[in-house]
Amino acid sequence: MAACWRGLVLPTESPSVAPLPLPPRAACRVAATSSLLLSALRPREECNRRRSAGVTRSRHHGSGCGGEEGIFPSPKSPLLLPRPIGVRWWRQKGPVASPGAMGEKMMGNVEGDQVATGRSETRSKKEVLAAAALTVALATGNRVFYKLALIPLKNYPFFLAQLATFGYVVVYFSILYFRYHAGIVTDKMLSLPKGPYVAIGLLETISAVSGMAATAVLSGASIPILSQTFLVWQLILSYLVLGRRYRFNQVVGCLLVSVGVIITVMSGTGSSVSLRGTEIFWTLLMINSFLFQAADTVLKEIIFENATKKLKGGSVDIFVVNSYGSAFQALFTCLLLPLLTKLWGIPLAQLPAYIKDGTACFLNIGSLSHGCEGAPLLPVLFVLVNMAFNISLLNLVKISSGVASCLASTFSVPLSIYVFTLPLPYAGVPSPLPAGFLAGAAVLVAGLLLYSFTPPPPGDQSAAAPLLPHAPAA
């Protein structure tokens, strides 16, 4: 402390002013303040020499060489300290500005940044929860409206599938056009490599074709059960491809979710599920269809991650991914049209007549309108809800993970079963609630809670993470 000044003589009109006594803890602060004061009063030549030499100073410790810095009085001290122009000291609360006070201010800023980061994480978790809840609701509506849409189009399911496939291209690119002119979608987003979008279209087409082929042979009760392999594939691929590491409670939670769905579905079938004989091949084909579907979801996660790097912290708009992915899916659907029509039992030569009759039933006009009651309202509602579901699902993949989107979609299975126990228009007599519905739903919810629980690290008193968190990276 000997090297620090113990007092400072202030320039006043009266020469009898005594040195200002200072406590030991403030001595070094005053010394640094005096150094700043002397550097602030340097001549203009010294300032020009420092500028030409490329010497810069921070705004809070300026050299007094003009620009954005100047000399301003402190409201609680006769000292003149260099401060940036525009800083209103007379409105600032707290101790006298000094190097020590500046340090305290910096510490306060660090604490403020930590609070802001915590609030940002809270908002992010709330955003994931809201997106997951919306996805569950839309997934439930998608399942319900699909069955309702098949009531008037029961003889034209292939027409409904192609209406949705090619309708996506028109709607998605229309939305993309308006978002581009609104400045939401940029040229850099559109200039990203199209190879991954081609792969998305191919994977979705292969998944649809293999699923159609297996559905035509397997029993209706086995399909919802086999669909739970999608969650298993999702965990495996995200582990192998994305390098994600899941905790034991997350893996067990996912398995409980699948078990809960199986209990719910099996309790309402009233019959056993047989996987013997020739059905083994079609069972494996159905499982492989969900493998392609899981690979499609993982590929979309990779697209978002790579886009963040290429766009320097930005993110590609979900309608860019949806639009190009749907366009290439429609292209591959056209290329595989002979195979698709064969799987649906429609001779390729009769496809134009089939499309014509399906259109007449969809519009509910002409001689084929008998038995098409509910069209076009129910099919249009299904297409709209299905588009909204796909958009919400991709948004959840973007802000969270593919596993979270899979869990949200899976949660809609028991909800849709419950909805069909309610009186619905054109649906006839409501189905009774399955005997094991509550047990299966309880297991499913327990699995979701177990997956979402994140034990705090040692010494951390923070609460568990909210539902459907992003899986931790390796």
N, C-alpha and C positions, 0 to 999 in steps of 0.2 A: 504493500500500500504506500510505501515511501515514494514511489515514482509517480503517484497520482496526486493531483492538486487537492489541497484541503480547502481552498477558497477561491473565489473569483471576484476580481474588482470590476464592478459595473461602471461603464462610462456614464457619468451624470454631470450635471452642471456644478454641483457642489463637490470640491475636492476633499471634503471631510468625511465622505462616506467610507465607512470601514469595510474591510473585506467581509463577504457574506460567509458565515460559518456553515459548514456542510457536515452531515453525518458521514462516517466512514463508508457506508454502503453506497452512498450517492457520489462519492468522490470520483470514481472511474467514469461514471456516467457524465459528470460535468466536464471531465477532461475530454471525453469523446465529443461532447457537445461543443466545446470550445474549438476543437479541431475542425468540426463541421462549419462553425461560424467563420473561422479564418479562411477555410477553403471557399466559402461562399462569397467572401469579400475580395477575392483575388482580382487583379486587374484584367481587363479585356484581353491583353496580349497573352497572358497565361492561359486564358480559356481557349483562345484560338490555337495556341501551341498544343494544348491537350487534344483538341478536336482533330487537328492535322495529324497527330500521332496515333489517332484511333483509340484514345483512352475514353472509356464510357463509365458512367456512374449510374447507380440506380436512381429511380425517381425520388425515393424517400431520403436518399443520401446524396443529393445533387451537388454539383460544383458551383451553382449560382451563376452559370454562364448563359442564362436566358432560356428561351424555349418554353417548356412547360413548367419550369421551376422558378422559384422566387423566394424572397425573404418575407416571412409573415410573423407577426407577433403572436405569442402564446397568450391566451386570455388570463392565465394565472401566474405569469412570470414576465419580467421585463426582458428576458432573453429573446434574441432574434434567431429563429431556426429556419433552415432551408426546408421548404415544403412545396409540393406541387401546386401550381395555380389552380384554383377551383376548389380546393379543400377548405371547407368552412369550419374553421376552428371554433368560432364562437357558438356553433351548434353541437360541438363534440363534447361528450361527457366523459369524465374519467380524469386520471392524473395528467400532469404536465407531460407533453410529448417530449420524449428524450430517447436515446438509444435503448435504455432499459425499458421504457414504456413501449417503444416500438417492438421489442422482443415480446413483451407481454401481449401486445396487440397481435403479433404473429401467432403466439400460442393460442390466443382466442380464435383466430382464423382457422387454425388446425382443428380445434374442437368443433368449430362451426362446420367445417368441411366434413368431419366425421358424422355430425348430426345430419347434414344434408345427404351424405351417402346412405345412412341408415333409413332416412325417409325415402330416398330413391329406391332402395331395396324393398321397402314396405310397399311402395306403389307398384313395383314390378311384381311382387307376390300377389297383390290384389288384382293386378291385371291378368295374371295367369289363372287365378281362381275364377274371375269373371269370364274369361275366355273358355275355361273348362266347363263352367256351368252352362254357358251358351251352347257349347258343342254337345253336351249331354242332351239338352232340350231339342236341338235340331236333329241329333241322331235318332232320338225317340220319334220325332215327327217324321223323319225320313222313312223309318221302318213302318210306321202306321200308314202314311200316305201312299207308300208303295203298294201295300196290300189293298188299300182302297182304290188306287188307280187301276189295279188289275181286275176290279169288279166289272167295269164297262169294257175293258180291253182284255178280258180273260182269254180270248182267242187270238190276241195279237201282242203277246209279251215281247216278241222280237222287235216289233214296230216301236213299242214304248222304249226299249233299250236304245235303239238307234235315234229316236227322237231326242232323248236326253244327251247322247254322245255328240251329235252334230249341233244340237241346240247350245251346248256349252261353248262351242267354238264361236258362234255368232255373238252370244251374250258376253263372254269373257273379253273378246277382242273389242267389242263396243265399249265396255267399261274401260279397257286399257287405252282406247283412243281418247276418251274424255279425260282420263287421269294424266295422259301425256300432255295434252294441251293445257291442263290445269297446273302443270309443273311438278306434279307428284312423281311421275315416272320420267326419268332423265334419259338422255342419249347413252350415257354410260351403262345404265341398266339394260338397255336394249342391245348394246354391243357385246354383252357377255357371250361366251361360247355357247353355241346351240347344241353341242354334242350331248350334254346331260339331259336336255329336254327331249332329244330323240330317244335316249335310254328310258326316260320316264314313260313316254308313249308306248314303247315296246314292252316294258314290264307290265304296264297296266293292261295292255291288250292280251299278253300271254296269260296273265292272271285271270282275266275275264273268260278267255276261251277255255282254259283248263277247268275253271270253276263251272262253266256251263256244261261241259262234257260230263263232269262228275255228278252234277246236280240231277242230270237226266236219269242216272242209274241209282244213286243212293236214296235211302229213305229220308223223308223230311225231318225226322227226329235226330238223325245223325249229323246233319249239316251244322246246326248251331253248336253242337258239341265239338265238332272238328274245327270250327272257326276259332276256337280258343287257342289253337296252335299258333295263331297269328301273334299273340302276345309273347309266346315262347320264342318264336323266330325273331321278334323285335328285340328282345333282350339279348339273344345270341349275336345277332348282326351288329347291334350297337356296341357290344363288347368287342367283337372281332374287328369291325371296320372303323368305328368311331373311337375306339379305345376307352369307352366309358367303363367305369368300375362301380358296381352296385353293391350296396351293403346287404347283409344277410336278411334283414327285415324287409328290404325292398323286394328281394327275390321271393321270399315266402309270401309277402303281400300279394304279388302278382299271381302266384299259384293259387292263393285263396280266392282271388277274384274269379279266376277260371273255374275253380271248383264250385263257387257260388252260382255261377251261370249254369253249369252243368246240372246242379241240383234243381234249379228253378225250371230248366227246360225239361228234364227227365220226369219231374213230378207232374207235368202237364201232358205228357205224351200218352201215358196209359199203356205203353208197350215197350218191350225191350228193344235195344239197338243191336242188330246183328252185323258183325263185320267178317263173316265167314264166306268161304267160297270165292266167287269171282269179284265180290265187292272189295276185296283187299286191294286190288289194283286201283279201283276208282277212289278208294279211301286215300291211298298214297297220292293219287293225282290231286285230290282236293287239298291235302296237306301241302303239296308243292305249290298250289295256286296261292295259298296264304304266304308261302315263302317269297314268291315274286311280289306280292303286295307289301310285305315287310321290307323287301329290298327297295321298292319304290319309295317308301317313306324315309328310309335311311339315306337314299340318294338325294332326296329333297333337303334333308338336314345338311348334307355335304354342300349342296348348292348354296344354301344360306351362309354357311361358314366361309366358303371360298369367295362369295360375293362381298362379305364384310372385309376381307383382306384386299380384294381388287378395287373396291370402292373406297378404300382408306377409311374404314370405320363406318361407312354407310351400310345400307342393307337394300337388297333387291326387293322390289314391290311384289307382293304375293300374286298380283294379277299378271305379272310378267311370267311367273312360273306356271300359273294355272292356264294362261292363254296358250303358250307354246306347248306345254304338256298335252293339253286337250287337242291341239291341232295335229300333233304327231300321232296321238292315239286314234284320231279319226282317220288319218292316213293309213295306219297299219290295219285298222278295221276294214277299210276298203280293199286293201291287198289280201286280207284273209276272209273276204266275204264268202267265197265258195265253201270254205270250211265252216264258217259260222252258220250259214244257212243249212248245211247238212246236219250240224249239231242240233239245230232247232227243228229239224224235220221238214224243212221247206226246200223243195227242188229249186235250183238256181233259175231254171227257166220260168218258174211261177212266181219269182220274187217281185216283178213289176205289178202283177195282179194282187199279190199279198199286200204290197205297200199301198196300192189304190184302195183296197177294201179296208185296211187299217186306218187310212186317212179319213174315209167316210165314217167309220165308227168313232174315230177321235172327234170329228166335228159334229157327230150325232145328226147326220143328214142322210137322205136317200133311203133306199129300201133296206139297207143294212143297219139302220139305226135301232132296229128292234133288239133289245138286250144290251144296248149301249147306254142305258140310263146312268146319269152321273157324269158323262162326258159332255164337253171337254173340261169341266170344272175340276174333277178329281185328278186327271192326268196332268193338267197344268199346275195344280197345287203341288203335286209330287215333284215335278221338274223344278219348280221354284224353290221348294224346301230342300231338295237334293243339292241344288247349286249353292244355296246358303250354307248347307252343312259342309260341303267340300271347301268352301271359302273359310269357314270357321275352323275346320279341321287343319287346314294348311297354316292358318294364322297361329293355332296352338302349337303346331310343329315348329314354327318360326321362333316364337317367344319362349317355348319351353323345350319339349323333346318329343320324339316319336312315341316313346313309351307312354308319356302323359296323354297324348292324343288317343292312343290305343285303349288306355284305361277309361277315358271319358266315353269313347264309343262303346266299349264293352258294358259300361254301366247302364246304357240305354236298353239292353236286352230285357232285364226284368221290368223296367219301366214300360216298355212297349207291350209286354205281356199283360201288365196291369191295365193299360189303356184299353185293350181289347175286351176287358171285362165290363167296360162301360158301354152304354147305348150310343152307337155311332151311326150316322146316316149312311144308308145303303149297305151296312154291314150285317143286317139281319139280327138274329138273337145273340146277345153278348155271350162270350165264353165264360165259364165258371173259373174262379180263381184257383189255380193249382194248389193241391194240398201242401206241397213242400215249398210254396212260394216264399213264405215268411222266413223259413229256415235258410233257403238259398240266398235271399236278399240280405239276411243277417251276416252270412259268411262273406258275401261280396263286400258289404260295407266294412266289415272287420278287416278284410284284405286291403281295402283302400286306405283305411286309417293306419294300418301297420306299414304300408308302403310310404305314406306321407310323413310318418314319424321320423324325425332326425334327432338322435341323441346328441346333446351339446358336448363339445370337447371338454376335457378336464379343465376345471377352473372357470368355465364359461357358464354364466347364469342365464343365458338367453333361452327363450322358449323353443319348443319344437317347431320345425319348419311347417308351413301350411300345406294344404292338400295339393297333390300333384306338383312337387318341386322339380326343377331341372336336375337331371341325373348328374352327379359329380364327374368331372373329367379325370382322366388318369393323371 
